[in-house]
Amino acid sequence: MVKYNTLTQMKAKSLPAGKHNDGQGLWLVKSRPEAGKWVVRLMVGGKLREMGLGRWPDTSLAEARQRASEARKQLRAGFDPIQERQKQKHLTTAMTVREAVESCFKAKQAELKGDGKAGRWLSPLKIHVLPKIGKEPIEALDQHTLLRVLEPIWHTKPDTARKSMNRLNLTLKHAAAFGLNVDLQAVMKARALLGKQRHSTEHIPSLSYEEAPAFYQMLCQETVASCLALRFLMLTLARTSEIRFARYAEINDNVWIIPAERTKTSREHRIPLVPEALKVLKLAKQSKDQQLLFPSSHGKPMSDATMSKFMKERGFAARPHGFRSSFRSWSEEKTDFAFEVKEACLGHTVGSEVVRAYQRSDLLEKRRKLMEAWSAFLLSKKKR
């Protein structure tokens, strides 16, 4: 005969360490005479499983029986009580804004360039959002909170504010996927409260292409690393980050191959090196063991502000990245090369995915001729 409710409060206290059956799958498991836990054994999906019901003696016998009864009721209704409790735990677990942002970032890392290690995805939030509301519950985030956080930078730093808002919108969707009760329209409402941004987009200042040869001539009078790096940048049209981390190991047969993880498009980019660029590399080579093309005085990659600082100190409003614009204007007005060749020199992606699927050439030799013409133009006013 099956016995039910075999235990009493007094009997439970007197039992030694071990497992003691109360009936209907409820057990008191005592690790020592004065402490233990309640478990209920259930047949879930053909497998015998144990579900914890609380510590003993904190959880009374009556409470344990009630919880065991509820678990059996869920099982009869076709639900796994262990899974259901796990779901409820996710629903009731408070998640702060910081925790939600970090969890969202981890989920998106595979989509980000270099797994997001450069910090660009998190940076706007770390600087302008998390210090203010990072400890608040994500479920409490509403349009009024977003208004308070983003209003100070909405017009003065519009791009940063826009990025912060987009990332917060992704974070709210991520939190909703956890089952948290968040307002998915909070960002849209905040945008309506903030209104249209007054700040207009400012392009990176550049030298006109007519001024480029004179500037290049001035650089030729200097031998410091920043000037050599600027010369190489003008001759290759690479981005400053690509120049700073460039290595001799990436150069093969007068072609500089920038790996995909260091390009803006996340695609490998080959740059033909004209004779003047190779000359700059010889000047920059200080020792046979040198790995970086243009290392700092400490042997590490130069600061991202080094080249800009040189131009600023010499009284130029233009910045290194602007030489890409100088080249593009010159190539458009002074050459007859195809549009695709001009854009490929800048490492831009041209055409739809379908077009690129069939056109797989990177136009290296055609680009070499255009960049030789650009080099000749930069040297055209060089003093002899």
N, C-alpha and C positions, 0 to 999 in steps of 0.2 A: 504493500500500500504506500503510495506517494505521500510524503508528509510536507505540509506547508507551514510557514511561520513557526519554525522550530526554535528560533532564538527569542530571547527577551533582553531587556536592557541589562538586568543584573547578570544573566548568564553570559552575555557578551563581555562584560567586565572580568569575569572569572576565567574565561577561556585562555589557554596558553597560546604562544606563537604558533601559526599554522593557518590552514584554510578550513573555514567552518560554514556549512551549508544551512541556509535559512529556508530553502525550497524555492521552486519556480525559477531556478537559475541564479538566485541571489546568494552571494557568498561574502563572508567577512574574512578578509585576508589580513592576519595580524603579523607584522614584522617582529613585534615584541609584545609582551602581555599588555602594555599600556598604550600601544599605538598600532594603527593599521589602516585599511581602506576597504570600501565597499565596491564590489564589481558584480555585474550581471552578465551571465553567459547567454549568448544568443546565436541561433543558427541563421547566418546571413549568407544568401547565395550558395547554400550547401556547405558552408564552412562555419565551424564553431569559432566565435570571436568573443572577446571580453571587452566590456565597456565600463570604464570607471564611473563611479557615482558619487565620489567624495571621500574625504578622510574620515576615519573613525578615531576618536569619539566626537569630533566636531559635527559630523553629519549623524543625526540620530537614526535609530532603527526605523522609525516611522517614515522619515524623509527618504531613506534608502529604498524602502518598499514602494513608496509613491513614485520615485524616479524610475525604478525597475518596471513598474506597471505602465508608465508612460512610454518607456522604450518598447515594451512588448506590443503596446497599442499601435505605435508607429510601424512596427514590423508587420503586424497583421494588415495594416493599410497599404502595404507594399513599399514602404520607405526603409532605407537603411538608417537607423537612428544614430549611428556613429557619424555617417556623412552629414546628416542633417544638423547635428550639433556642431560639426566643423564649419558648416555654412553660416550658422548662427553666430559662431565665434568671430568670423570675418565681418559680419554685419555689425556686431556690437563693439569690435575693437576700434578704438579711437585712433585716427591717423592725422598727424599734424600736416600742415602745408609743406614743411621741409621734408618729412618722410614721403609724402605723396610725390613731390618733385623728384626726389632721389630715386624712387621706385619707377617713375615714368622715364627718367633718364636711362636707367638700367635696361628697361624694356626697349628703348629706341636706339641703344648704342650700336647695334649691328647696322643700322641705317645711316649712321653718322660717319663722316670722313675720319679715318684713323680711330674708330671706336669712340670718338668724342673726347680723346685724351687731351686735346689742345684746350679744352674748357670753354669753347665758344658757345656751346648750347646752354651751359649752366651759368655762364658769366653774367648776363643781364639780371638773372634772378638772384644770384648770390650777392650782387652789389646793391640792387635797388628794391628787392622784394623780401627775401628771406630775413634780412636783419630786422625788418619791421613786423612781419606777420608769420615768420617761420614756425613759431611755437603754437600758433592758433590751430584749432581743428579745421581740417579741409572742408568738413561739412558746414562750417560756419561761414565759409567764404562766399560773399555776395557782392553785388555791384557797388554797394556803398564802401566796402572795404577796398575793392579794386580802385575806386575813384580816389580814395584817400592816398593809396600807395603810388598810383601812376600819375596823378595830377601834377606833382612837382616837375616831372620830366616829359610831360605830354607834348609840350611845344618846344622846350629847350633841347631835348634829346629824343626827337621823334622816332628815329630808327630803333633806338634802344627800347623805348616804350612799346613800340609795335612788336618787337621780338619778345619782350617780356609777356605781353598780352597773348601772343600766339602760343607760347610755351605753357602759360597758365591754362589756356583752353585745352591743350593736350593733356595736361595734368588732371583737370576735372574729368575728362572722358576716361582717363586711366583709373581714377578713383571710382567712377561709376561702374566700371567693369568689375571692381572688387565687391560691388553691392552696396557701396556707401551712398548715403542720401545727400548727394551734392546737387547744386543748381547748375545745370549744363548751359543755361542761358546767361549766367552771371557776366561773362566776358562781353557778350552782345549788348547787354543792358549797360555795362560800364562804358562801352564805346559810345553809346547814345548819350550818356551823361557827360562824357568828356568832350564831345563835339569834334569838329573837323580840326586837324592840326594846321597851324599857321605856317610852321617852318617848311621852307621849300628845300628840296634836295640840292646839295652843293657838290659839284663834281671836283675831283682831285685836281688842284691847279697844275698846269703844265706849261712848258716853254713852247712858243711857236716853233714850228720846224725850221724856220729861217734862223732862229737863234741857236739851234742845237749844235751846229759845227763850231761856233765860237766857244760854247760851253765845253764841248769835248776837247778843244784845243787847250783850254785852261786846265782841264783835268790832266792832260798829258804833261804838264809842268810839275805835277805832284807825284810822289811815290808811296804815300801812305795807303794803307789797306782800303780805307773808305773810298778813295779816289779810283783805285784800281777796280774795286767792286762796282762803282758807278759806271766806269768805262765798259766793263763786261756786261752790265745791265743794259746799257744803251745799244751794245752790239748784238746782244742776244734777244732783247725785248722780254726777258724773263721777269717774273715778279720778285719783289725784294726777298720774300721768304724762301723762294727757290734759290736765289743767289746766296743767301746767308748760310744755308745748309748744304750747298753744293760740294761735292767731293771729286777728287781726281779719279777715283774708281768708277765714276759715272761717265767718263769720257773715253770714247773708243772710236778710232779712225776719224778723228776730227768731227765727231758728233757727240754732243752732250745729251745723254739720255736721263731725263728726270723721271724717277719712279712714280707710279700712280698715286701712292700715298702722300706725295708732296705736291701734287698739282691740284688746282682748284676744281678741275673737271673730274678728278679721280681716274684719269686715264694717262697712261704713259705718254710723255711728250718728248720727241726728238728735236734737237735744235742743231742745225748745221753751224759749225764754227768757222767763221771767215778768218783769213790770215791775221787781221788786226786783233781778233779775239784770242787767237793762239799766242800772239805776241804779249798780250796782257797776262796770260797764264804763266808765261815764262818769267815775267817780271814779278809775279806774285809768289812764285815757288821759292821758298826760303831754304828748304832742306828736302832731301830725298824721302824722309819719313813723314812729310807734311801730308795730311789727309784732306783737310778742308781747303777749298780754293782760297778763301779770304778769311782766315781765322783772326780773332781778336788778339791782343797782346798776351792774353792768358792761354791762348791755344784753343779756346772754345769758339762757337759761332758768334759772330759780332751781334751786338744789340740790334733790335729791329728799328731803333731810332738813329743809328750811326750815320747812315747815308743822308737821311733827312736833316740831321743836325748839321752836317757839313754844308748842305745847300742853304740852310737858314742862316748860318754864320757868315756865309758869303753874300748875304743879302738877296737871295732868290726866294720868291714866294712859291715857286713851283716845287713839286716833290718828285722823288724818283719814279713812282708809279706813273707819273704824267708823261714820261718819255714814250710810253706805249701809245698815248694819244698823239704825240708829236709825230711818231712814225706813221701812224694810220692816216693822219692828214697829209703828210708828205707823199705817201704811196698812192693816195687817192688823186692828188693834184698833179703829181710829177711822173707817174709811171702808168703803163698800160697793162700791168699784171692783172690776172683774173681776181675777182672778189674772193673766191675760195682760198687762193694763195695768200692774199693779204691777211685774211682772218686766221689762217692756219699758222702764220708767223707769230701770231699773238696767243696761240694755243686755244683759240675759240672753237666751239663745236658748231659746225655748219650743216644745215639740212636736217630733215626729219630722221627718225630712227630707220625708216625703210630705205631712205637714200643712203644713209651711212652703212647700212647692211650690205649694199652693193658697191659703194665707193669706199674701199678700205685703204686706199693709198693715203699717206700723210703728206704727199706732194713734196717730199724732202728736197729733191734736186731743183724743182722750180722755186722752192723757198730759198735755197742756197743762192740762186741767182739774184733774187730780190734783196736778200740781206747783204750780198756783196755790193749791190747798187747803193743800199743804205749806208754801208760802211764807207764807200767811196765819197758819198755826200758828206758824211761827218768829217772826213779827212780833207775835203776840198778846200777848206780855208785854213788848214793847219800850216803854221809857219815852217818854212824849210830851213 
